[in-house]
Amino acid sequence: MKKHLVLMAIAAVLSIAALNAQGGRQRQTPEERTKAIMEKMVALNLDAAATTKTETVIAEFINAQQKALEDRRASGSMDREALMARRKELAEARDAKLKTIFTEVQMNKWKDEIEPSMRRPGNNGPQGAN
């Protein structure tokens, strides 16, 4: 009887592991992404007004980024370079808006700590390729 229970437990663990290996992680919605980024902003010690403005800027950036990706998919274009250029434009516009909200110290912390954490792991661009 114990052998059967142990075998069933092992089978259950292996089944769960196999399901997780198939990419059980779902994409976050733009709202979830905004919330996750705003949670990282706690380190900047923003006041209420700055937090509200920052959340608006981040949400606009994420929505614009999402729209650019959807437009690319709808057009059937596989031009990765064009999408990367668009993302860079959006990031520069976002940073220009954030500069008006943040102090110089906060902006440096944003650039050095928070912004890099927004990127997907392993998405380091050309320097990561061998």
N, C-alpha and C positions, 0 to 999 in steps of 0.2 A: 504494500500500500504506500509506504514511504517513497519507494522508487517511482511509482506513478506520479505522485505529487511533485517530486523533484523534476521529473521529466516534463511535466506540464508547466512548471514554473520556468524551466529553461526555454521551452518552446515559446512561452509568452514573451519572455525577455528578447529572444531572437526575432520574434515577429515585430515587436515594437522598434527594435533597432533597425530592422529592414525598412519599415515605414518611414522612419526619420531619415534614413540614408537617401530616400527618394526625393528629398527636398520638400519636406513638410512645412517649410517656412513660407508664409504668405507675404506679399508686398504690403507695405504700410500705406495707408491712405495719406493724402497731403496733410490732413489735420493731425494724424498721428505723428508724421514726420516733424511738423511744426512744433507739436507738444514736446517731442523728444529733444529737439534742438533748444527749445526754451528752458527745458530742465537743466541743460548744460550751461545756460546763461547765468545761473545762480552765482557762479564764480565771479561774475562781473559786478555784483552788488548794485544792480540797477534800481532806481526808484520806480514808483508805480507808473508815472507818465512815460519814462523811458522804456519800461517793460512793454507797455501797450504799443508804443510806436515800433519797437523792435519786433514784436510779434507780428504786426501788420506787414513790415518789410519782409520778414522771413516767409510769411504765408504767401505774399505776392510773388516772391522769388520761386518758391516751390511750385505754385500754380503755373507760373510762366514756364518753368522747366518741364512740368508735366505736359503742358499744351504743346511745347516744341517737340517733345517725344511723340505725342499722339499725331501731330501734323506729319512728322517724318514717317510714321507707320502708315498713315492714311495715303500719303503720296506714293508709297512703295519705294521711296528712295533709300538706298543703302549707303548714302554718303555720310560716313561716320565723321569725317573731318568737318563737314558743315555743321553737324550736331554739336561737336566739341567746340567749334567757334561760337555757336549760338549760346552754349552754356557759359563760355568764358565772358561773353558780352553781358549775360544776365548776372553773373557773379560780380562783374565790375560795377554794374548799375546798383546792385544790392550793397556792395561795399561803400559806394559813394553816398548812398542814403544813410548807412550805418555810421559813417564818419560824422554826419551832422548830429547824430544822437549820442555817440560815445565820446568819452574823453580820450586823449591820446593813449593813456595807459590801458584803458578798456579795449581800444581798437587793436593795440599790440597783442593783448591777451586773446582777442578774437582771432586774429591772424595766426598766432603761434600755437594756440591750444584748441580752440573750439572749432574753427573752420576745418582743420585737418581731420578732426574726429567725425565730420559729416560725410566724408568720403567712404565708399565701400572698401572693405579690406581687400587688398590685392589689386586695387585699381590705381596703381602708381604711374601709369603711363609708360612712355618709352624707356625711362631709366630702369623700370622693373623687368623689362624684357631682356632675355639673354640670347 
